[in-house]
Amino acid sequence: MTSTRQRLPGLDALRGVAALMVLLFHARGLILPMSALSHGYLAVDLFFVISGFVLGRAHDAGLAAGGGRAFVRQRIVRLYPMVLLGLALGAGLLLARGLDLATVGLLAVLGALFIPVTGSADIFPLNGPQWSLMWELAVNLLYALIAPRLTLRRLVLLTAGGGVLYAALAVLFGTGSLGSHGADWFGGAPRVVFGFFAGVLLARLAACGRLKVPILPIWANLAIVIAVLTAPGLGAGNAAFDLVAVLIVMPLLVGSAAGAEVGAFGPLLDGLAGISYALYALHIPILVSAADLATRGALPGAPRGLVGAVAVMLALSLATLAHRYFEPWAARRLRGFGREPQSRSTSLPSSITR
């Protein structure tokens, strides 16, 4: 199937900074107060819109022509190896903390099969962020199935329907943070449907010259993202804030950043973008283990902040190594997955593969 391979540095920058904010959001209680980054979970919605825009821009025409199988294969090759690495990391750290092998093994099998544990606080106890990767793969499959019949009108209706259902659930639960917990795991479905297909819609409008979003400087886009994620908690007003951010701000930001240049900060932002997926997929087991060590006082004399800082640096270092070595190795190993042996796969830039 055909795809465009021109990078979108503005979207890479947006995603890289958002991934860093997710790391800091989950480091609350270690290096940041719990009141910080009160809306950090909204970075996931930004990821969904970026994913829809990038994949829609690259594959919309090919999928409409019937290239669904190749697309799904590509997405599994891209996402699944890091899911397994995150599960292995989470399992190893839980075993080190004393959880029995039988329980860890069962959780690993369920995680590898993307079967959520809906009776648990986190539906993927070995690695919490896997909930969004489950829905990402699910929406990719849905996109591949319906793309040949996805007219612009149907795309608008699908996006609007996801937004309406997400809004109803956000009001019901009092927050837009839906999908990761056992009590609201199903809320991830409308959340990803709106975000992903809003991105596809933006890409389709951009392709035909009908996307009319002001192109802000990249620093302005990044400042808005940071402002949204760091906004203070609003109590009963959280749901309203989240819905404005998700349904309006995030799509506009993606449309703006898609046309933005990154300038002198390009190398730094490209580096963050490159490790963003690995960082998202691997950081939680490290931070959870660090918080456990600090809470139990297992490192006498080590301040909690120091433990947290070391954990953050470990997460960044591991993500860098995984991106540099594990991802290319996995891509080579899976080169022939789901297609004829003579075909070849290509490792694409981060703004295209994610």
N, C-alpha and C positions, 0 to 999 in steps of 0.2 A: 504494500500500500504506500502511497505517496505521503510525504509530510514535509513541512517547511522546517528548516534547521537553523534559521536565523535566530540568534539569541535575543532575549529581551532583558537587557541589563537592569532596567528599572524594576521589573518584577523580581528578578534575582535578588536585588538589594532589599526589596520589601520583604521577601520571604526569609532572607538571611537574618535580618534584624528581628523579625517576628519570632524566629526560632530561638534566638538569644533571649528574647523576652520570656518565652515559655520556660527556658532553663531557669531564669531568675524567679519567675512565678512559682515554680516548684521548689526553689531554694528558700522560700519564706519560712521563717522559723529557724533557719540556720544562719544565713548572712543578711537577711532582710526581715523586718517585722511582718507579722501576719497581715497587717493592714495594707501593706504595699501591694501594688499591682492587683488591685481588687477585681479587675476585669481581664486578667491575663488569659483566661480561658477563651476569650474571643479571638485569639490568634488562630485557633483552629478554623474558625469560619473564614478568616482571611486565606488560610491555606486552601480551603475547599474552592473558593472563588478563583484563586490563582491557578489551581489545578485545572479547573474547568476551562479557563481562558487559554492556557497553554496547550492543553490536549485538544480543545476544540479548534484552535488555530492550526495545529499541526495535523489533525486527523479527521476533521469534520467531513471533508470531501471524500477521503478514502473510505470512511465508514459508510457514508451514503451510497457508495458504490459497492458495498458488500465486503469490506475488509475487516469485519468484526473479529474473526478468529485470530488474525495476526496482531490486532490491537490488544486483545485480552492476553495473549501470550506475552507480549511486550510488557504489559503492566505487571503480570505475575513475576516475570524475570526481574523487573525493576524493584518491586516492593517486597516480595516474599523472603529473599535471603536475609534482609536486615530484620525482618520479623523474627526469623529463627534465631538470629544472633542475639536479639533482645531477649527472647525467651531463655536462651542458654545462659545469658548473663544473669537474668533474674532468678533462674533456678539455682545457679551456682551460689549466688549470694544468699538465697534463702536457706540452702543446705548449710552454708557456713554459719548462719545464725541459729541453726538447731532444728529447723523444720524437718519432719521425717521424710525419707526418700519416697515412700508410697504416695504421699500427698503431693509432693513436688512433681513426681512423675506424672500423676493424673492431671495436674494443672498444666504441665508442659504439653501433654497430648491434646488436651482441650484447646490450648492456645494455638498449637500447630494446625488444628482443624478449624480454627476460628469459631469455636463454640463458646459463647459467653456464659459466665457463671453468674446468672441473674440474681442469685441469693447472696452475693457478696457485695461488699462496699464498692470495690472495683471489679468490673465484669471480667477483666483479665488480670488476676492477682499477681502474676509473675512480672507483668510489664504494663502498667496502666494505660499508656498512650496507644496500645494496640487497638483500643475501641474505635479510634478514628480511622485507623488503617483498614479495619474490617469494613467500615462503611465506605471508605474510599474505593476498595476493590469491588464492593457491591454496586456502587454507582457507576464504576467503570464498566462492569458487566451489563448493567441496565442501558447505559449509553450505547454500547456495541450492539445490543439487541434492537433498540428502537431507532437508531440513527437513520436507517434507510427511509423511515416514515416520519422523521422528525422535522416537519415543516416549521417555518418561523412562527406561525400561529400556535402550533402545538407546543413549541418550545416555550413560548411566552406563557401559555396556560399551565404547563408543567412547573415552570419556575414559580409562577404566582401561587399555584396550589401548594407547593412545598413551603412557600413563605407564610401562607395563611395557616397551615397546620402547625408550623413551627411557632408562629405567634400565639396560637391558642394554647399550646403546651407551655410556652414560656410564661404566659399569664397564669396558667394553672399552677405551675411549680414556683413561680415568683422569680425565675432566673432564666437566662438563655443558656446556662451551662447544663446541657442535656446530652445524655448518651453514654457517659463514662461510668455511671453508677447503676447498681442493680435496680433501684427504684424507678429510674427514668431511662433505662438502656434503649428503649424503643424511640426515644426522642432524637436519637442520632439520625434516624432515617429522614424525617423532613428537614433536619438541619443540613444534611449533606445534599439532599435533592435541591433545596433552594440554592445553596452556595455553589455547587458544582455547575448546575444548569444556568445559573446567573452568569457564571464565567463563560460557558459555552455561548450564551446569548450575546454577551459583550464581544466575544471573538467573531461571531457571525456578523454582527453589526459593523465591527471594525473592517471586516473583509470586504463589505460592500460600501464602505464609506459613509455609513449612517450613524456611527458612534460619535456623539457630540459631547465629549467630556473635556473640560479644560485640562491641559497638560501642565501640571504644577512642577516646579523644580523638585528634584528627588529629595532634597533636604526637607521640603515642605510635606511631601508624602510621608516620609519617615517620622517627622514630628507629629503628624496627625495620628499615625498608628500608635506611637508611644503615648500620646495624650489620652487616647481611648483606653489603652490597656492599663494605664496608671491612674485613671480617674478613680476617685474615692468611692467606696461602697455607698449606695443610696437607700439601703433598706428596702422598703416597699416600692421604691422607684427603680430598683435594679432591672426588672423585666422590661420596663419602658426604655431605659437606657440601652440595654442589650439589643432590643429590637431595632431601635434607630441605627445603632452601630452596624448590626448585621445586615439589615434589609436595605439600608441606604448608604451608609458611609463606606463599608468595605467594598461593594461593587464600584462605587465612584473612585475609590482609591486605586483599585486594580485598573480601571479604565485610564486613569491619569498616569499611573506609574508605567503602564505598558508603552507609553510614548516618551518617557523621561530618559534623559542621559544622566550618567552617574559621575562624570567628571573625574577629578583627581582622586576621589575616594574609591574608584573602581576596583583596584586590586584587593583592598580590604573587604569591600562589600561582596566581591566575587568569592573571596575565601570563605566568608560566612555562608554565602549561598551554597557553596560546594559541600560544606559539612552539615547543612541544615537538616537533611533527612536523617542522616546517621545520628546527629545530635538529638533530634526529636525521638528517634526510636530507641536510644540507648541510655538516656540520662536518668530516667526515673529509678531503676534499680540501684544506681550508685547513690543518688540523693537519699532514697529511703533507707539504705543501709547506713549511710552517714548519720542520719537523724536518729536511727536506732542506737548506734554506738554512743552518740552524744547524750541521749536520754538515759541510757543505762550506766553512763559514767565509765564505759569500758576503756576510755583513754584518759587516765587520771592526769590532771594538770593541763589538759588540752582544752582551751576555751571553745565553746560551741561555734563561735564565729570562725575560728581557725579550721575546725573540722569541716565546716561548710565550705570554706574557701578552697580547701584541698579537694573536696568532692567536686566542686564546680570545675576546677582545673583538670581533674581526672576525666570528667565527662567531656570536656572540650578536647582533651588529648586523645581519648578513646575514639571520639567521633572523627577526628582528623585521621587517625590511623585506619579506621574502618573505611572511610571514604577513599583514602589513598590506596589501600591494599586489598581490603576485603571485597569491596564493591566490584572492582575490575576482575578479581579472581572469580567471584560468583558469576559475573556476566560471561566470562569465558567458559566456565563449567556448564552453564545453562544455554550455551549458544545454540544448540540444536533442539532445545525443548519445544515440542509442539509443532515442528515444521520439518520440511524435507532437509536431509543432511547437507545438501549442496548450498543451501541458503546461508546468508551471513547476517549477523546483527551488528549494530553500531552503538557504541557508547556515546550518547548525546549529551550536550551541555545541560546543566541543572535546570535551566529555565524551560527546557523542552521535556525532560524526563519526568518532571514533577509538576 
